[in-house]
Amino acid sequence: MNIYDISKEANVSTATVSRVLNGNAKVSEKTRAAVMEVIERHGYQPSALARGLSLKSMSMIGIMAADCKAPFLALAIHYLEDFLRDKNYSTVLCCTGYELENKKKRLEFLLTKNVDAVILVGSGFVDCDDFLNQYIRDAADKIPVMLINASMSYPNIYSVACDDRKAIYEATQWLYRTGSENVLFVYNQKSYSGIRKLAGFHEAARTYDKDWDGYSVYCPNEITNVHDIADFIEAIYKSGLKFDAVVTADDNLAAGVVKFSKRMSIPVPEKLRVIGFNNSYITEYCEPELSSIDNRLEDLCRICVDATAGLLEDNNIPHNEMLSAKLVLRGST
């Protein structure tokens, strides 16, 4: 029996169990009584070391991100650390890379640091093959797990996400409605978010009786340099697939499309319109500036931090929150 078992049985957070053990006044009598009933029933006696660890664990949040260089993830980390600092939480950051084993090891490492909760940033942590997500469920049996731009149905897992499917659907519809004939969709992850974006494109293309399958192109996620992305798009173009608009799953892909257009002397937006995703700083570095879907990252991070703090104070919060995105039009359309 440990504080994780007690928290689960008493239906409170591990942070609350720590407060009860250490006589913290910021616990209601009802909650204190519920925790003490479980402790006394099991005869739990925390060691001096366990007490010390529980004290150290309070106000510490783990953050995991696959790649801190990626604009979306880097900005998310910035927002999270700012908002957590405002609430007097410290953070432990782990950059995991994209390999499953590394993600598992980093999550296990955070658990050994007795963090009160962990935030997984980006949809790449939730695999389409659900059995590969077991390590996240195992962690949720011990502490709250917060997902940003992903979703899983399991006790003690909470998510806040942008409605990526609807965002891509509406952007693709807008292109068709305003005159584009053949819209290409380029994506680079087969994650929760990537699959939802793909579904939104398929739905919009079918609405206009367009070829949704042939115009959905997967760009391997190891291709990240804009020149290499331009090479990838050029190969598609030279294969005979003709398109007059492109929607991409992130702004970096869209920047590669613009690079391709300049190489092939295809004027943007006159002959080729381009829409990215994330509304990152990359949009302003392109010429013309990129239209992009704003997934409201700052709002996602603020809601995630508020929910995390609420959980650790034993407030009831919804397991899933979904925000609507906004299409920001610039020179590329």
N, C-alpha and C positions, 0 to 999 in steps of 0.2 A: 504494500500500500504506500503510495506517495501522493504529493500534492496534486498531481495530474488526475489520479484516480479519485481523490476527494472532490476535486472541482467538477468532474464529470458526474459523480453521484449526487452532489449537492446542486447541480445545474447552475454553477457560477464559474467565473473565470479563475485561472490559477492566480492571477494578481489579487483577487478577493480572498482566496485562501491564505495567501501570504500576509495580507493585511490583518486577517483574523489571528493568525499565528503570532504576529508581532504586535498585537494590541492596538492597531491603528484605529483611530476614532472615526474614520471616514467609512464606516460600514454600518448599515442599519441593523437594529436589534433583530429584526426578522431574519435577515441574511446571516448574521452572526450565529443565531440559534440554529439555522439549517446546517451551516458548516460544522458547528460544534457537535451537532447530533451525529453526523457522519463520523467525525473524528473519534468521539467517545464510543460509538457502536463498534468501531473497528479497533479500538485501543491504540490508535496511531500516536506515536511518540517521535516528534521530529528531533533529529540530532542537532547538535550545535552547528555542524557543517551545513545541514539542510536549511537551518534558519538563516545562516549567513548567505547561502546561495539564493534563497527566496528574497532576502533584502536586496541583493545585488541585481536580481532579475527585474525588479519593479522599474517601470518607466524606461524599458529598453525594447525597441522594435527592430526586428530584422527585415532587411530589404534585399530581395533577389532580382537581378536583371541579367538578361543573357549577354548583352553587349553594351557597355557604357559609352561607346563611341557613337552608337546609332542615335540620330537626332531625337527621335520619339522617346527613347529610353533615357537618354541623358537629361532631357528636359523634365521627364517624369520624376527622376531621382531628385533633381533640383527642387521641384515643387514639394515633393514628399518631405524632404529634409527640412525645408522652410516651415511647412505647416506643423510637422511634428515638434520642431524646436519651439514654435509658438505655444505648444501645449506641454512644454517641459519634458518631452521624451527625447532620449538619446537614440542613436541608430547604429546598427552594424550592417554594412553593405557588402554583399557578395556578388561579384560578376561571374556568372556560371559558364558562359559559353553555351553552345547549343546541344552538346552531347548529354544524353539522359543520365549517364553515370555521374557526370560532373554536377548536374542539378541535384541528384540524390545526395551526393557527398556534401554539397554546400548547405543543403537543408538540414542534414544531420549535424553539421557543424554549428549551425545557428541554435539548434535545440540544446546542444551542450553548453551554449552560452546563456541558457536560461532566459531567452527573450520572452516577453509577454505575448507577442503575436508576431506573425511574419506576413509581409506584403510581397506577393509575386507580381512583378510588373511586366505586362505584355502577354499576349495570347499564346505565345510559344510554349508556355509551361503546361498547357492543357492539350494533351495529345488526342487525336481522333480515335486512336486505339485505346479504349478506356482502361484496359488492364495496365497500361503504362503509367497511369495516373495514381496507382496505388500508394506510392510514396507520399503524395500530397494528402491522401486520406489518412495515412498513418500519422502524419504530423498533426492533422486536425483532431485526432483523438487526444492530443496533448495540449495544444494551444490553438487559438483562433488563427485561421488562414484567410487572408484577404487577397482577392484577385482583382487586378486592374485590366480591363478589356478582355476578360475571359469569364467563363462560367462553369461551375460544377455543382451538381446536386448532392450534398452530403452535409450531415450535421457539423456545425462549427466552421463551415466554409462560406464566405460571404463574397459577393462580387459587385463591382460597379463597372459598367461597360457602355460604350457608344453603340448605337444600333447600326453596325457596319452594313448589314444587309440592306436596310432601308436607304442608307446614305448612297451606296453604289447604285441601287435601283433608281433613285431619283436623279442622280447625276447622269446616268446612261439615258434615262427617259428624256432629260432636258436636251441632251445632244441630238437625239433622234427628232424631238419635237421642233428643234430650231434649225433643222436642215441637214444634219449629218446622215449619210447613207449606210456607211459600214463602220461600226464602232468596234475597236479592238480592246479587250481587257487583258492586262498583264499583271500577274500576281506572283509572289515569291515565297509564300509560306502556305503549307497545308495544315494550318493550325485552326483553332476555334474561329479566330477572326478571319483568316484567309478563306475558309470554307463558307462562312457567312457572306463575305464579299462576293465570292464566286456565285453563290445562290442569288444574290441581288442582281448581278449582271445577267444571269440566265433568265430570271423572271422578266426583266425589262426588255431583253432581246426578243423573248417569246411574245411579249405584248405587241411588238411591232413586226412580228412574223419574220424575224431575222435569224441568221445562222448563229446560234449561241454557243455551240460546241466548237466549231472550227475557229471561232474568234475569241476563244478563251485560251490564253497562252501562259504556261508556267515557266517562269525564269528561275533557275536554281538559285537558292538563297546565298550560295557562295559567290555568285556574281554580284559584286557590290560597287565596283568602280564604274563611273558613268561612261567611260570610254568602252569598257567591256559590255555594258548594257546597250550602248549604241551599236556595237558589233552584233549583239544578239538580235536587236530589232531589225537591223539591216539584213541579216540572214533570213528573217521571216518575210521581209518585204521582197527580197530577191527570189524567194520560193514561189512567188506569184500571188500571195495573199494581199489584196489591196484594201486599204483602209484610209478613211479621211478624218478619223477621230480616235483618240486613245484615252482610256481611263486606266489608271494604275493603282496598285494597292498601297503604294507609298510615294512620297515626293522624290526620293532618290531615283526610283524607276522612271518617273516622269521627266526628271532632268536628263536621264539617258535618252529618252525619246526625243527631247529637244535637241540634244547633241547629234543624234541620228539625222534629224530634219535638216540641220545646218550642213552636215556632211553631204547630204543628197540634194541640197538646194531646193528643199520643199518648204515654202514659206508658212510660218505659223503666225497667226491662225488662219490665213487665207485659204490654204490647201490642207492644213492638218491642225486640228484642235486637240489640246492636251489638258487633262485634268489629273492632278495628283491626289494624294491622301495624307493627312496629318496637319496640313497648313503649317509646316515647319519653316525655319529660316531659309531653307533651300529655295523656297518659292521666290524669294527676293533676289537670289543670286543668279537666276536664269534671265535670259533675254530672248523673247519677252518674259516678263514675270509670270509665274505659274498660277493658273487657277487651281484651287485645291479644296478638299473637303476638310473642314475644321471639326475634328472629333472632340473638341472641348476638353483637352487634356488637363488644363488647370482645374476645371470643375470636377473631373474624375478624381483627381488626386485629393482635392479638398474634401469631397464626399467620403472618400476612402479613409482619410485620417479622422474625420469626424465620427465615422462609424467605428473605427478601431478604438478611439477614446471612449465612445459610448459603450462598447462591449466591455471594456476593462472596468467601467464603472457600473456594470451589470444592468445597463439599459437594454430594452428590446429594440432591435433594429431589423429592417428587412434583409432577407438573405440575398436578394438580387435587386439592383437598381439599374435602369436602362435610360440613357440620355439620347436625345436626338442630335444629329450632326447638322452642320450648316455648310452649304456650298458657297465658297468665296470666289467670285469671278475676277480674273485679272487678264493680262494681255494675251495669254495663250489660248483664250477662247473667244 
